[in-house]
């Protein structure tokens, strides 16, 4: 599995925590986030992750900003992306099982690193159930223009 990860300035600290987790898990990743803490525009950092996942270069993506909201909105503008904003473990599992989400968004100002790492671990290890959910995911794709 290869992960694309990014953040804006509001998610830099949590991004670093998640990259450490990915390294500990032996999961390959590419970092698209800013290297400094100055204010940046989150759409500029959501774009390469979303496009990389949509193109198949990466299996999944992780995006972090202050709330996760801006990143998730920006990511979902890219055709083929099903980005879920998640701040609890149950939703992390459900969005993989039922929605086949391929990008995860989180907010550094909303959750702490311990919970974020648990969310990421759950999201990465959960498979899509398929079945009746396949039809629903296909209907989501039909909404894309």
C-alpha positions as CSV (number, residue, x, y, z in Angstrom):
1,X,0.0,0.0,0.0
2,X,1.3,3.5,-0.9
3,X,-0.2,6.5,0.8
4,X,-0.2,10.2,-0.2
5,X,-0.3,12.6,2.8
6,X,-0.5,16.3,3.1
7,X,-1.7,19.1,5.4
8,X,-1.9,22.8,5.5
9,X,-0.2,24.9,8.3
10,X,-3.1,23.9,10.7
11,X,-2.3,20.2,10.3
12,X,1.5,20.1,10.2
13,X,2.0,18.6,13.7
14,X,-0.6,15.9,13.3
15,X,0.7,15.1,9.8
16,X,4.1,14.5,11.3
17,X,2.6,12.2,13.9
18,X,0.8,10.2,11.2
19,X,3.9,9.9,9.1
20,X,5.7,8.5,12.1
21,X,2.9,6.0,12.5
22,X,3.0,5.0,8.8
23,X,6.8,4.5,9.1
24,X,6.3,2.3,12.2
25,X,3.7,0.3,10.3
26,X,6.0,-0.1,7.4
27,X,3.6,1.6,5.1
28,X,5.1,3.6,2.2
29,X,4.1,7.2,1.9
30,X,4.8,10.4,0.0
31,X,4.6,13.7,1.9
32,X,3.0,16.6,0.0
33,X,2.7,18.9,3.0
34,X,4.4,22.3,3.7
35,X,7.7,22.1,5.4
36,X,7.2,25.4,7.3
37,X,4.4,26.5,9.6
38,X,3.5,29.7,7.7
39,X,-0.1,30.1,6.5
40,X,-0.8,28.3,3.3
41,X,-4.0,27.6,1.3
42,X,-5.4,24.1,1.9
43,X,-6.7,23.5,-1.7
44,X,-3.1,23.7,-2.9
45,X,-2.2,20.8,-0.6
46,X,-5.4,18.7,-1.1
47,X,-4.9,18.7,-4.9
48,X,-1.7,16.6,-5.3
49,X,-2.9,14.0,-2.9
50,X,-6.4,13.7,-4.5
51,X,-5.1,13.7,-8.0
52,X,-2.5,11.1,-7.0
53,X,-5.1,8.8,-5.5
54,X,-7.5,9.3,-8.4
55,X,-4.8,8.5,-11.0
56,X,-3.9,5.3,-9.2
57,X,-0.4,6.4,-8.3
58,X,-1.4,6.1,-4.6
59,X,-3.7,3.6,-3.0
60,X,-5.1,6.1,-0.5
61,X,-4.6,9.6,0.8
62,X,-4.6,11.4,4.1
63,X,-5.3,15.1,4.5
64,X,-5.1,17.2,7.6
65,X,-6.0,20.8,8.3
66,X,-7.3,22.6,11.4
67,X,-10.8,21.1,11.2
68,X,-10.5,18.7,8.2
69,X,-13.5,20.4,6.6
70,X,-11.6,22.5,4.0
71,X,-9.4,19.6,3.0
72,X,-12.4,17.2,2.6
73,X,-14.4,19.7,0.5
74,X,-11.4,20.3,-1.8
75,X,-10.5,16.6,-2.1
76,X,-14.1,15.7,-3.1
77,X,-14.0,18.1,-6.0
78,X,-11.6,15.7,-7.7
79,X,-13.3,13.0,-9.8
80,X,-12.9,9.6,-8.4
81,X,-12.3,10.8,-4.8
82,X,-14.4,9.7,-1.9
83,X,-13.0,11.7,1.0
84,X,-14.4,11.2,4.4
85,X,-14.0,13.6,7.3
86,X,-13.5,11.4,10.3
87,X,-12.9,12.2,14.0
88,X,-13.9,8.8,15.6
89,X,-12.9,5.2,15.1
90,X,-16.4,3.9,14.3
91,X,-16.7,6.3,11.4
92,X,-13.2,5.4,10.1
93,X,-14.3,1.8,9.9
94,X,-17.7,2.5,8.5
95,X,-16.5,4.8,5.7
96,X,-14.1,2.0,4.5
97,X,-16.7,-0.8,4.9
98,X,-19.6,1.0,3.4
99,X,-18.3,3.9,1.3
100,X,-15.0,2.6,0.1
101,X,-13.4,6.0,1.0
102,X,-10.0,6.5,-0.6
103,X,-9.0,9.7,1.2
104,X,-9.2,10.4,4.9
105,X,-9.5,13.9,6.3
106,X,-9.0,14.9,9.9
107,X,-8.7,18.1,11.9
108,X,-5.7,18.7,14.2
109,X,-7.7,21.3,16.2
110,X,-10.4,18.7,16.7
111,X,-8.6,15.5,17.8
112,X,-5.4,14.6,19.4
113,X,-2.6,12.5,18.0
114,X,-3.5,9.3,19.9
115,X,-7.0,9.2,18.5
116,X,-5.8,10.3,15.1
117,X,-3.3,7.4,15.0
118,X,-6.1,4.9,16.0
119,X,-8.3,6.3,13.3
120,X,-5.7,6.0,10.6
121,X,-4.8,2.5,11.7
122,X,-8.4,1.4,11.6
123,X,-9.0,3.1,8.3
124,X,-6.0,1.6,6.6
125,X,-6.7,-1.9,7.9
126,X,-10.5,-2.0,7.0
127,X,-11.6,-3.5,3.7
128,X,-14.6,-2.4,1.6
129,X,-17.5,-4.9,2.2
130,X,-18.8,-4.7,-1.4
131,X,-22.2,-6.3,-1.8
132,X,-25.1,-3.8,-1.5
133,X,-22.6,-1.1,-0.8
134,X,-21.0,-1.4,-4.3
135,X,-24.3,-0.2,-5.9
136,X,-24.3,2.8,-3.6
137,X,-20.7,3.7,-4.3
138,X,-21.4,3.4,-8.1
139,X,-24.3,5.8,-7.6
140,X,-21.9,8.3,-6.0
141,X,-19.6,8.0,-9.0
142,X,-22.6,8.7,-11.3
143,X,-23.0,12.1,-9.6
144,X,-19.6,13.2,-10.7
145,X,-19.4,15.5,-13.7
